[in-house]
Amino acid sequence: MENQFLVDSEWLSEAALKKKHRLETDPASRKNHMEYLPDMEIIESDVCEKVISQMKEYDYSVYTARDVRAALDHEICSVEDFKALLSPAAEPFLEEMAQRARIETGKHFGNTVYLFTPLYIANYCENYCVYCGFNCYNHIKRMKLSMEQIEHEMKIIADSGMEEILILTGESRAQSDVEYIGEACKLARKYFRMVGIEIYPVNTEEYRYLHECGVDYVTVFQETYDSDKYETLHLFGHKRVWPYRFDAQERALRGGMRGVAFSALLGLSDFRKDALASALHVYYLQRKYPHAEMSLSCPRLRPIINNDKINPLDVGEKQLCQVLCAYRIFLPFVGITVSSRESAEFRNGIVKIAATKVSAGVSTGIGDHESKYTGKEDDAAKGDEQFEIDDSRSFEMMYQDMSEEGLQPVLNDYVYV
């Protein structure tokens, strides 16, 4: 079978290695990243054009201290103000931005911080994304949890007190089809009051099916909104198709999802332009679907297995804080999630300024919540992680730390009637 290596944990065959080399060295061997594949739904939407045209025109070097001052003085932050707040000219104003962001967060979220945990149920992947630990050419231990194993993991997490879960898979329809994910979501409904998914993008009717299985919200990382840079990072697989990924959140909303989450992976391309595009993606969809709950994440690159060169060296904590404060000022009603990629110290600080949601008790590996939560080890029942985390605090520790910071940890605030 030609593509067996894509879902096989064994060492790559000679043919697979040759294909990998061609993909890396010969752009002509790659499929057109802007061309839809036959099974991909195309929707009519003007959101992409609006976002990308603004991103391409954005020259952050032209903004001055006067522009930043004007932006901070305005009661309502316009798109132009937001561009100024993302620019290098705003860096000396970071303390003022933080104060303004803190006020906006308090107005709309009080002193609450939401807690959730991710559960990876499979790490098979059919994409070759050069920065991701799950990529199909990376020699890692692959695993797909059975329904019994998934329920076991969920029970362990639920017993800790957690009420919201985010279900994740590698991007492999062959190993983790929509029905498999749907069955996992039905199980999640037995244990959790809020269920999210972060999987490969699917069509509207598939999102509708997953919503019927109990999914509340969908997270999709665009990775980078720079389609030219995207092409050089995503060399093979369905994920290579940039526009299909861009429209995923809109398809999810059309499929009945209550909420959607957006993100670029900062450090893949120009982080200021990616931050602008991420927020504008929310901004324009919010106006098109005003009933929907929307949130932003702001992850930076983290090291992965078999690649020690991937580090967030070009986006420091100061720049990350600037982006998060700008997000809050521009989009005061939007939830902002800061993941365990960041340090405990940074997360403790940013939840008092701009962020409203953090993960706890995190593992990016497969089938290892029992060892993480109870101390029982079973290496045979584990699959390798997607990336390294920085903040490994348990749910109990996170809850305690947030409380001691003067915040009110919230496990769920949604009531089904």
C-alpha positions in Angstrom: 0.0 0.0 0.0 1.6 3.2 -1.2 0.7 5.5 1.7 1.0 3.0 4.5 3.9 4.9 5.9 1.5 7.8 6.6 -0.2 5.8 9.4 2.6 3.5 10.4 5.0 3.9 13.3 7.6 1.7 11.7 10.7 3.2 10.1 10.0 4.8 6.7 10.5 2.7 3.6 13.1 3.7 1.0 10.2 4.9 -1.3 8.7 7.0 1.5 12.1 8.6 2.2 12.5 9.4 -1.5 9.1 11.0 -1.6 9.8 13.0 1.5 13.0 14.3 -0.1 11.1 15.3 -3.3 8.5 17.2 -1.3 11.2 19.1 0.5 13.4 19.9 -2.5 11.1 20.1 -5.5 8.1 22.5 -5.1 6.8 21.2 -8.4 6.1 17.8 -6.8 3.7 19.3 -4.4 0.0 19.8 -5.1 -1.4 23.3 -5.5 -2.1 24.5 -1.9 -4.8 26.8 -3.1 -6.8 24.1 -5.0 -9.6 22.2 -3.3 -9.6 18.4 -3.3 -12.7 16.6 -4.6 -14.1 15.8 -1.2 -13.8 19.4 0.1 -16.9 21.6 0.4 -16.6 25.1 -1.1 -18.7 27.8 0.6 -19.5 31.2 -0.7 -18.0 33.7 1.7 -16.4 37.1 1.6 -14.6 36.8 4.9 -11.3 35.5 3.5 -10.9 38.3 1.0 -11.5 40.9 3.7 -9.0 39.4 6.1 -6.2 38.7 3.6 -6.5 42.1 1.8 -6.1 43.9 5.2 -3.2 41.7 6.2 -1.3 42.2 2.9 -1.8 46.0 3.1 -0.6 46.1 6.7 2.8 47.9 7.0 3.4 48.1 10.8 6.5 50.2 10.3 4.5 53.3 9.4 2.8 53.6 12.8 4.1 56.1 15.3 3.8 56.8 19.0 1.1 59.4 18.1 -0.9 56.6 16.4 -0.6 54.4 19.5 -1.6 57.2 21.8 -4.6 58.0 19.7 -5.6 54.3 19.7 -5.4 54.1 23.5 -7.4 57.3 23.9 -10.3 56.1 21.8 -13.2 54.5 23.7 -13.8 52.0 20.9 -10.8 50.4 19.2 -11.1 50.5 15.4 -9.3 48.2 13.0 -6.8 51.0 12.3 -6.3 51.5 16.1 -5.7 47.7 16.4 -3.0 47.9 13.7 -1.3 50.6 15.7 -1.4 48.6 18.9 0.2 45.6 17.1 3.0 47.7 15.7 6.6 48.0 17.1 5.7 51.6 18.0 3.3 50.3 20.7 6.0 48.4 22.6 6.9 51.4 24.9 3.2 51.6 25.7 2.9 48.0 26.9 2.1 48.9 30.5 -0.7 51.3 29.4 -2.0 48.6 27.0 -2.0 46.1 29.9 -4.0 48.5 32.1 -6.6 49.1 29.4 -6.8 45.4 28.7 -7.3 44.7 32.3 -10.2 47.2 32.5 -11.8 45.6 29.4 -11.4 42.1 30.7 -13.0 43.1 34.0 -16.0 44.8 32.3 -16.9 41.7 30.4 -15.5 38.7 32.3 -15.1 40.0 35.9 -12.4 38.2 37.7 -13.2 34.7 36.3 -10.9 32.3 34.6 -12.1 29.2 32.8 -10.4 25.9 33.2 -10.3 23.0 30.7 -8.1 20.1 29.7 -7.2 18.6 26.4 -7.5 14.8 25.6 -5.6 13.5 22.6 -7.2 10.3 21.5 -5.0 9.5 18.4 -1.8 10.8 17.0 -1.9 9.3 13.5 -1.5 11.9 10.8 -1.6 12.0 7.0 0.0 15.5 6.6 3.6 16.5 6.3 3.8 19.7 8.3 7.5 20.3 9.0 7.0 21.9 12.5 4.6 19.3 14.0 5.6 16.3 16.0 2.6 14.3 14.6 3.6 14.8 11.0 3.4 11.6 8.9 7.2 11.4 8.3 8.2 11.8 12.0 9.3 8.5 13.5 7.2 8.4 16.7 5.1 5.9 18.6 1.6 6.1 17.1 -1.5 5.2 18.9 -5.3 5.3 18.6 -7.4 4.8 21.7 -10.3 2.4 21.7 -13.6 3.6 23.0 -12.9 1.7 26.3 -9.6 3.5 26.6 -11.2 6.8 25.8 -13.8 6.4 28.5 -11.2 5.3 31.0 -9.2 8.5 30.3 -12.3 10.6 30.5 -13.4 9.1 33.8 -9.9 9.8 35.3 -10.1 13.5 34.1 -13.7 13.9 35.3 -12.9 12.4 38.7 -10.4 15.2 39.2 -13.3 17.7 39.0 -12.8 19.0 35.5 -16.1 19.8 33.6 -14.8 20.9 30.2 -12.8 18.8 27.8 -11.2 19.4 24.4 -10.9 16.3 22.2 -7.9 16.2 19.8 -6.7 13.9 17.1 -3.9 13.8 14.5 -5.2 14.7 11.1 -6.0 11.3 9.7 -9.4 10.4 8.3 -8.2 6.8 7.7 -7.4 6.2 11.4 -9.7 8.8 13.1 -12.8 9.2 10.9 -15.7 11.4 11.8 -17.7 8.5 13.2 -14.9 7.6 15.6 -14.6 11.2 16.8 -18.4 11.4 17.1 -18.5 8.3 19.3 -15.8 9.8 21.5 -17.8 12.9 21.8 -20.9 10.9 22.8 -18.8 9.4 25.6 -17.6 12.8 26.6 -21.2 14.0 27.2 -21.5 11.4 29.9 -18.7 13.0 31.9 -18.4 16.6 30.9 -20.7 19.6 30.6 -18.7 21.3 27.8 -17.1 19.4 24.9 -14.8 20.9 22.3 -12.9 19.4 19.4 -9.7 20.2 17.7 -9.5 17.9 14.7 -8.9 18.1 10.9 -11.4 20.5 9.2 -14.5 18.8 7.9 -17.6 19.8 5.8 -20.7 21.5 7.1 -22.8 18.3 7.4 -20.0 16.5 9.2 -19.8 19.4 11.7 -23.6 19.1 12.1 -23.2 15.4 12.9 -20.5 16.1 15.5 -22.7 18.8 17.0 -25.5 16.2 17.3 -22.9 13.9 19.0 -22.5 16.6 21.7 -19.8 19.0 20.5 -20.2 22.6 21.7 -17.3 24.3 19.9 -14.6 23.8 17.3 -11.0 25.0 17.4 -9.0 25.3 14.2 -5.5 26.7 14.0 -4.8 28.4 10.7 -1.1 28.1 11.6 -0.2 31.1 9.4 -2.4 33.3 7.3 0.4 33.9 4.9 -0.5 31.5 2.1 2.9 31.6 0.5 4.7 30.8 3.7 2.0 28.2 4.5 2.9 26.4 1.2 6.5 25.9 2.3 5.5 24.5 5.7 2.7 22.1 4.7 4.1 19.9 2.0 1.6 17.0 1.8 -1.9 16.0 2.8 -5.3 17.6 3.2 -4.0 20.2 5.5 -2.0 21.6 2.6 -5.2 23.2 1.2 -5.0 26.6 2.7 -8.5 28.1 1.8 -10.4 25.0 3.0 -8.7 25.4 6.4 -9.5 29.1 6.5 -13.3 28.5 6.1 -13.5 25.8 8.7 -14.9 27.9 11.5 -17.6 29.3 9.2 -18.6 25.8 8.1 -18.7 24.8 11.8 -21.1 27.6 12.6 -23.3 26.7 9.6 -23.3 23.2 11.0 -24.8 24.4 14.3 -21.8 24.8 16.5 -22.3 27.2 19.4 -18.7 28.5 19.3 -15.5 28.5 17.4 -11.9 29.3 18.2 -9.1 30.7 16.1 -5.4 30.9 16.2 -2.2 31.4 14.3 1.0 29.6 15.5 3.2 32.5 16.2 6.7 32.1 14.9 5.8 30.4 11.6 5.7 33.7 9.8 5.5 37.4 10.5 3.7 37.3 13.9 2.3 40.8 13.7 0.6 40.1 10.4 -0.6 36.7 11.7 -2.0 38.3 14.8 -3.8 40.9 12.7 -5.3 38.3 10.5 -6.4 36.1 13.4 -8.3 38.9 15.0 -9.8 40.1 11.8 -11.0 36.6 11.1 -12.9 36.8 14.3 -14.0 40.4 13.7 -15.7 39.7 10.4 -17.2 36.4 11.3 -18.6 38.0 14.5 -20.5 40.4 12.4 -21.8 37.7 10.1 -22.8 35.3 13.0 -23.5 37.6 16.0 -25.0 34.8 18.0 -21.8 32.7 18.0 -19.3 32.5 20.8 -15.8 33.2 19.6 -12.4 32.9 21.1 -8.7 33.4 20.2 -5.6 31.5 21.2 -2.1 32.8 20.9 0.4 29.8 20.9 4.0 30.0 20.1 6.2 27.3 18.5 7.4 24.7 20.9 10.0 21.9 20.5 8.9 18.6 19.0 10.3 15.0 19.1 13.1 14.5 16.6 13.5 18.2 15.9 15.5 20.4 18.4 15.5 23.4 16.1 11.9 24.5 16.6 11.8 27.1 19.4 9.9 30.4 19.8 13.0 32.5 19.5 11.5 35.2 17.4 8.4 35.9 19.5 9.3 36.8 23.1 7.0 37.1 26.1 6.9 40.8 25.7 5.7 40.6 22.1 3.2 37.9 23.1 1.9 40.1 25.9 1.5 42.9 23.4 -0.5 40.8 21.1 -2.8 39.5 23.8 -3.4 43.0 25.2 -4.2 44.3 21.7 -6.6 41.4 21.2 -8.5 42.3 24.3 -8.7 46.0 23.5 -9.9 45.3 20.0 -12.3 42.5 20.8 -13.4 43.0 24.4 -16.1 40.3 24.3 -13.9 37.5 22.9 -12.5 34.7 25.0 -8.7 34.5 25.0 -7.0 31.2 25.8 -3.4 30.8 26.8 -2.1 27.3 26.5 0.4 25.2 28.6 3.0 26.0 25.9 3.7 29.1 28.1 5.2 29.1 31.6 3.3 29.1 34.8 4.6 32.5 35.6 3.5 34.0 32.3 0.0 32.4 32.6 -0.5 33.6 36.2 0.2 37.1 35.0 -1.7 37.3 31.8 -5.0 35.9 33.2 -5.1 39.0 35.4 -4.8 41.2 32.3 -6.3 39.8 29.1 -6.7 36.0 29.1 -9.9 34.3 30.2 -9.2 30.6 29.8 -6.3 28.3 30.6 -5.7 24.5 30.3 -4.8 22.4 33.3 -3.6 18.8 33.8 -2.3 18.9 30.3 -0.8 16.1 28.3 -0.2 16.2 24.5 0.6 12.5 24.4 -1.9 9.6 23.9 -3.3 7.5 26.7 -1.2 8.9 29.6 -3.7 10.7 31.8 -3.7 7.8 34.2 0.0 8.1 34.7 -0.2 11.8 35.0 -3.2 11.8 37.4 -2.6 8.7 39.4 1.1 7.8 39.0 0.5 4.4 37.4 2.9 3.8 34.5 2.0 1.8 31.4 4.4 2.7 28.5 2.8 0.1 26.2 -0.4 2.1 26.3 1.0 5.4 25.3 1.6 7.3 22.1 4.1 10.1 21.7 3.3 13.8 22.3 2.7 16.5 19.7 4.9 19.1 21.3 6.5 19.9 24.6 4.6 21.8 27.2 6.0 24.3 29.7 3.3 24.5 32.4 2.5 21.0 33.7 0.4 22.0 36.7 -2.4 19.6 37.6 -6.0 20.8 37.7 -6.0 21.0 41.5 -2.8 23.0 41.5 -4.1 25.4 38.8 -7.4 25.9 40.6 -5.5 26.7 43.8 -3.0 29.0 42.1 -5.8 30.9 40.3 -7.7 31.3 43.5 -4.6 32.6 45.3 -4.1 35.1 42.5 -7.5 36.6 43.4 -9.3 35.0 40.5 -12.5 32.9 40.4 -11.9 29.6 38.6 -14.9 28.6 36.5 -15.4 25.0 35.3 -18.6 25.6 33.3 -21.1 28.4 33.0 -23.5 27.0 30.4 -26.8 25.5 31.4 -28.7 23.2 29.0 -32.5 23.5 29.2 
